Amino acid sequence: MVKPNKIKKHFFYKQAAFTQPTTDTLQNLLAKALKKLKVKQRHETTYEANINDGDAPLQEWLRFVNSPRALSGFQFGVLVLYSPSLHHMVVTPSDEDKDELDVAKFPPPAGKRFMESPLYFGVRDNHIVLIQSKSLRNESLESHLNWLLHESGALVKGNNVKLTDTIPNEVKKKLSKNSVKRIALKAPFFDYTPADPSKKSPGELIKSAAGIGMSMLKSVLPAAKFDALSAKDLMDTKDIQLTFEIKVVGRHADVSDNDVMRSLMEAMRHVDDPDMVFAEVKGVGTVKGSLMRVHDSRTVTAVDGVLVLEDAYEAMRQWLESLIDTGAINSDH
């Protein structure tokens, strides 16, 4: 029998905001939806085109909230994603010195389906705690919650919920008293992925021209100019970084300028890697994007890499309550 072990997971805090006023909280609306719809009725169907073959049939995906629990004043759940026709790829490791390893498709057992790595969440009033995965992020949960609340009739058509980041209160106070001088996004040209672990250097990273910086450059250059760039020459460089900068120039900034700059800063902090963004604030200095987002790493019990549900829910509860108790976030949401 495999023994449980502790693993670190990244916890993210979000706030629910509605596009139209409502007296209900997200927690109450979600509880109504989950009570009305059984698990089979909670399946949202989405389709994804095959980017390598535009004529191929669309890939069907099913997304739903599983394992709902109302515990300790919270509404918890797990967002699950799977495709009815998906087979997993498996690799056959080898100690021999080969140029490549054998890869094959592995079908699920009869009556079963392979699922992607899930997203765990907890809701109290309009506060949300997430444990995201590579497959399911905040955007996936937001999209599915809107579908679920509308499908169940818990939320009226035309009203939608948005899950947004909030700046920690301590940082918010500093920003409210000082003007934002400059906002910058530092984006790498290259993406680095782990090399084949079967090779002799498992710590080696493979560089590819797939970074955000390369995508940004492609979006602003004419196609002919971008195509004229030599990808090989770019890849031969040690590293390249693109810096996207916003600042008020030509005159002294006024109150309206600062409101715009603060709004831009708040919007840009939503990038996947928050430390790619930073702001220069008068009288404060450099404020990194990670400081404008409420998040932390916590240990959770797992078995074979799969989180133990009750422990994950309890860890999320404790973390959110600690944020409220320490004043890191406002409790009146």
Secondary structure, 3 states (H helix, E strand, C coil): CCCCEEEEEEEEEEEEEECCCCCCCHHHHHHHHHHHCCHHHHCEEEEECCCCCCCCCCEEEEEEEEEEEEECCEEEEEEEEECCCCCEEEEECCCCCCCCCEEEEECCCCCCCCECCCEEEEEECCEEEEECCCCCCHHHHHHHHHHHHHHHCCCCCCCCEEEECCCCHHHHHHHHHCCEEEEEEEEECCEEEECCCCCCCCCCEEEECCCHHHHHHHHHCCHHHHHHCCHHHHHHCCCCEEEEEEECCCCCCCHHHHHHHHHHHHHHCCCCCHHHEEEEECCCEEEEHHHHCCEEEEEEEEECCEECHHHHHHHHHHHHHHHHHCCCCCCCC
